[in-house]
Structures are given as C-alpha cells and as structure tokens.
Amino acid sequence: MRTSVLLAASLLTFAVLPSASADEAPKEAPKEAPKEAPAASKAGAVNGDTTNHFGEKGTLAIHVTTGPMIGGLTNGGTPTFGIETEKVKPENGDEQSNTYFYVNPRIHYFLVHNVSIGGELLVAKAPGQTTGWGFMPKVGFDLLFGETVSIYPQVGVGFRHVGNDTVSSNWLFADIDLPLMFHPVPHLAVGLGPQFTFTLYEKTKLDSVAGSLESKTSRTSFRWLTAHLIGWF
C-alpha cells in the first residue's frame, strides 16, 4: 500500500513539474527597432567632409559686395552700391575726407573644404577720358555656426591703374573683408560686415606744359558696413 502511494506521488510530480517550468520560463523581451542616427547639422557638414553646402570642395561662388563708384576707382572695387568713407593725406598737403557709394563683383572657388581662392577684375571708364583697370586676388575661409549663419573672412592684395592724357595713378593695396553671412535658402547667402583697405604703394603723375609732377599718397579706407550677396553652385 505504501509502495503504491509513493509511486502515485512520483508520477504526479513528474507530470506537474515540467508544466510549471514551462510556465515560469522568462519570456524573451521584444526587440526594439534600431534608432536612426541624428542628422548631421549644417555646421558639422560644412566644417567636416560632406557635400551640398556652401564651402564644400568644388563650390563656385559668384559674389557681389560693396565697392567704390566710378569717382573712386583707386579704392579697390568696381562701381555699384554701398557707402565708404576714406581719408586721404597727400605727401604735401592737408588731409581730406571723401565718401563714395559702391559694390564689387567677385568670383570664388573652393579648392578644399571651407578654403576659397578668387578675386575680381576691374575695367571702367570715367568722365574726362579717364579709364581704369585692375585686379585683386583673394583668399577666403568660411566657418559655419549653427544651421544658417557663417563668418567668411577674406584677404587680398590688389592693383589699380587710373589715368587719362594728363594724369595717371598706380595703386597697390591690401584688402580685408569680415562679413557675417546668412544662408536663408540653398545656393544663396547674404551678409553684412566691415571692410578695410590699406595702401601699400600709390603714385600719381601729372603731365602739363610746365613739366611733370609726381606725388605719393597714403590712404586708408574703413567701410563700416559692407553688404554681400553670394550665389553658389
């Protein structure tokens, strides 16, 4: 009798334990969908090694910026729109102050990310049979902050020649632009900032019946607010 009871208890335990183990087995946690990597900001894109942003390698930019009007051909730009104040001090004479309206078209090409080379070419004609020509190569560096704002400083050295039958002037100068640029839509940037021009060498020659007269001039231009418009592709 005792043997029968023990056998029945063993069979009951064998039947119940596997079922309980199966029920108590931990369930496998559901797999989570892989998270998408956060999109890189434009700042990381331009300052890194990605594409389709202003400043990437291979970008060609057409740049319109303020420069002197026809009356100020020896101030470093072609005529359009802007405001410039300059002080002129001849070798022998009193200092004079002049104000000009101006803008300045340029072309830039980014050889590597953020670093551009380019410049402008000047051909102009003024009243009194006065003509002018010149060039100014420039190097620029674009650094983007946030999504739509960048600083695009540029440095260049330029040459201008202006003259007619009686007077001619040659001018060698250094030019610095410090614009703050805004990128409202793709392939377009607008900006504002100061621009400074410093004379490296300038000489004017005047021919008359009495003979020739030569003079040297030292000038510095502080353009407190220069406007910029850049289209790029």
C-alpha positions as CSV (number, residue, x, y, z in Angstrom):
1,M,0.0,0.0,0.0
2,R,2.8,2.4,1.0
3,T,4.6,1.5,-2.2
4,S,1.5,2.3,-4.3
5,V,1.1,5.7,-2.7
6,L,4.8,6.6,-3.2
7,L,4.6,5.5,-6.9
8,A,1.5,7.6,-7.5
9,A,3.1,10.7,-5.9
10,S,6.2,10.3,-8.0
11,L,4.1,10.1,-11.2
12,L,2.1,13.2,-10.2
13,T,5.3,15.2,-9.5
14,F,6.8,14.1,-12.9
15,A,3.6,15.3,-14.7
16,V,3.3,18.7,-12.9
17,L,6.9,19.9,-12.7
18,P,7.7,20.2,-16.5
19,S,4.4,22.2,-17.0
20,A,5.3,24.6,-14.2
21,S,8.9,25.0,-15.5
22,A,7.5,25.9,-18.9
23,D,5.1,28.4,-17.5
24,E,7.8,30.0,-15.3
25,A,10.4,30.3,-18.0
26,P,11.3,34.0,-18.7
27,K,9.7,35.4,-21.8
28,E,12.1,36.9,-24.4
29,A,12.0,40.8,-24.4
30,P,10.7,42.3,-27.7
31,K,13.4,43.6,-29.9
32,E,13.5,47.4,-30.2
33,A,13.6,49.0,-33.7
34,P,17.1,50.4,-34.4
35,K,17.3,54.1,-33.7
36,E,18.1,56.3,-36.6
37,A,21.4,58.3,-36.3
38,P,20.7,62.0,-35.7
39,A,21.1,64.1,-38.9
40,A,24.3,66.0,-39.0
41,S,23.9,69.7,-38.6
42,K,25.0,72.1,-41.4
43,A,27.8,73.3,-39.2
44,G,29.2,69.7,-38.9
45,A,28.6,69.2,-42.6
46,V,30.4,72.2,-43.9
47,N,33.2,72.1,-41.4
48,G,33.6,68.4,-41.8
49,D,33.8,66.4,-45.0
50,T,30.3,66.2,-46.5
51,T,28.7,67.7,-49.6
52,N,25.9,70.1,-50.8
53,H,26.7,73.1,-48.6
54,F,28.4,76.4,-49.2
55,G,32.1,75.9,-48.6
56,E,32.4,72.3,-49.8
57,K,35.2,71.4,-52.1
58,G,34.5,72.3,-55.7
59,T,31.9,75.1,-54.9
60,L,31.9,78.0,-57.4
61,A,30.5,81.2,-55.9
62,I,29.5,84.5,-57.7
63,H,29.9,87.3,-55.1
64,V,28.6,90.8,-55.2
65,T,29.9,93.1,-52.5
66,T,30.1,96.8,-51.9
67,G,32.9,98.8,-53.5
68,P,33.6,102.4,-54.7
69,M,31.7,104.1,-57.5
70,I,33.4,105.4,-60.7
71,G,34.7,108.5,-58.9
72,G,36.7,106.3,-56.6
73,L,38.5,103.9,-58.9
74,T,41.6,103.8,-56.8
75,N,39.7,102.5,-53.8
76,G,39.6,98.8,-54.6
77,G,36.4,97.9,-56.5
78,T,34.0,98.2,-59.4
79,P,31.0,100.6,-59.2
80,T,27.7,99.5,-57.8
81,F,26.1,100.2,-54.4
82,G,27.4,100.9,-50.9
83,I,28.8,103.5,-48.6
84,E,32.5,104.2,-48.0
85,T,34.4,106.9,-46.1
86,E,38.1,107.4,-46.7
87,K,40.8,109.8,-45.5
88,V,43.5,110.9,-48.0
89,K,46.7,112.6,-47.0
90,P,49.0,113.8,-49.8
91,E,52.7,113.9,-49.3
92,N,52.4,117.7,-49.2
93,G,49.0,119.0,-48.3
94,D,46.1,118.8,-45.9
95,E,44.2,115.6,-45.1
96,Q,40.9,115.2,-46.9
97,S,37.8,113.1,-46.3
98,N,35.7,111.6,-49.1
99,T,32.6,109.5,-49.2
100,Y,31.7,107.0,-52.0
101,F,28.8,104.7,-53.0
102,Y,29.9,101.3,-54.2
103,V,29.7,97.5,-54.8
104,N,32.1,94.9,-56.0
105,P,31.5,91.6,-58.0
106,R,33.9,88.7,-57.3
107,I,34.3,85.0,-58.1
108,H,35.4,82.4,-55.6
109,Y,36.3,78.7,-56.0
110,F,36.7,76.3,-53.0
111,L,39.9,74.2,-53.6
112,V,39.3,72.3,-50.4
113,H,36.5,72.4,-47.8
114,N,36.0,76.0,-46.4
115,V,39.0,77.5,-48.2
116,S,38.5,79.5,-51.4
117,I,40.6,81.4,-53.9
118,G,39.3,84.0,-56.3
119,G,39.1,87.7,-56.7
120,E,37.9,90.5,-59.0
121,L,38.8,92.1,-62.3
122,L,38.2,95.8,-62.9
123,V,37.6,97.6,-66.2
124,A,36.0,101.0,-66.1
125,K,35.6,104.3,-67.8
126,A,35.1,107.7,-66.1
127,P,34.3,111.2,-67.4
128,G,37.2,113.2,-68.9
129,Q,38.6,110.3,-71.0
130,T,39.7,108.7,-67.7
131,T,39.9,104.9,-67.8
132,G,40.7,102.4,-65.1
133,W,41.7,98.7,-64.8
134,G,42.9,96.4,-62.1
135,F,42.7,93.1,-60.3
136,M,42.6,91.8,-56.8
137,P,43.2,88.1,-56.0
138,K,41.6,87.0,-52.7
139,V,41.8,84.0,-50.2
140,G,38.8,83.2,-48.1
141,F,37.8,80.9,-45.2
142,D,34.1,80.1,-44.5
143,L,33.2,78.8,-41.0
144,L,29.5,77.9,-40.4
145,F,27.9,78.3,-37.0
146,G,24.5,76.6,-36.3
147,E,22.2,76.0,-39.2
148,T,22.3,79.2,-41.3
149,V,25.0,81.6,-40.1
150,S,28.7,81.7,-41.0
151,I,31.7,84.0,-41.0
152,Y,33.5,84.4,-44.3
153,P,36.7,86.5,-43.8
154,Q,38.7,87.2,-47.0
155,V,42.1,88.8,-47.5
156,G,43.5,90.1,-50.8
157,V,46.1,92.2,-52.5
158,G,45.1,94.4,-55.4
159,F,46.4,96.7,-58.1
160,R,44.6,99.6,-59.8
161,H,45.6,101.9,-62.6
162,V,43.6,105.0,-63.4
163,G,44.6,107.7,-66.0
164,N,44.0,110.0,-68.9
165,D,46.1,112.1,-71.2
166,T,47.4,114.4,-68.4
167,V,47.2,112.4,-65.1
168,S,47.7,108.8,-64.1
169,S,47.8,106.9,-60.8
170,N,49.0,103.4,-59.8
171,W,47.9,101.9,-56.6
172,L,48.9,98.7,-54.7
173,F,46.8,97.9,-51.7
174,A,45.8,95.2,-49.1
175,D,42.1,94.5,-48.5
176,I,40.4,92.7,-45.6
177,D,36.7,91.7,-45.5
178,L,35.0,90.4,-42.3
179,P,31.3,89.6,-43.3
180,L,28.8,87.8,-41.2
181,M,26.8,85.6,-43.7
182,F,23.2,84.3,-43.5
183,H,22.1,81.4,-45.7
184,P,18.3,81.7,-45.9
185,V,17.8,79.2,-48.8
186,P,20.1,76.7,-50.7
187,H,22.6,78.3,-53.1
188,L,22.1,81.9,-51.7
189,A,23.9,83.8,-48.9
190,V,23.6,87.4,-47.8
191,G,25.7,89.3,-45.3
192,L,27.0,92.4,-43.7
193,G,30.3,93.4,-42.1
194,P,33.3,95.8,-42.1
195,Q,35.9,96.1,-44.8
196,F,39.4,97.7,-44.5
197,T,41.8,98.8,-47.3
198,F,45.4,99.8,-46.7
199,T,47.8,101.4,-49.2
200,L,51.0,99.5,-49.8
201,Y,52.1,101.9,-52.6
202,E,50.5,104.7,-54.6
203,K,52.0,107.2,-57.0
204,T,50.3,109.8,-59.2
205,K,51.9,111.6,-62.1
206,L,50.7,114.8,-63.7
207,D,51.9,116.0,-67.1
208,S,51.4,119.6,-68.1
209,V,53.0,122.3,-70.3
210,A,55.2,123.3,-67.4
211,G,56.5,119.7,-67.0
212,S,55.7,116.6,-65.0
213,L,54.8,116.5,-61.3
214,E,54.8,113.3,-59.2
215,S,53.3,112.8,-55.7
216,K,52.8,109.9,-53.4
217,T,49.6,109.4,-51.3
218,S,48.8,107.3,-48.3
219,R,45.2,106.3,-47.8
220,T,43.2,104.0,-45.5
221,S,39.5,103.2,-46.1
222,F,37.2,102.0,-43.3
223,R,34.0,100.7,-44.8
224,W,31.9,100.3,-41.6
225,L,29.0,98.5,-43.3
226,T,29.6,96.4,-46.5
227,A,26.8,94.4,-48.0
228,H,27.3,91.0,-49.6
229,L,25.3,88.7,-51.9
230,I,26.6,85.3,-52.9
231,G,25.1,82.8,-55.3
232,W,26.9,79.4,-55.4
233,F,26.6,76.1,-57.2
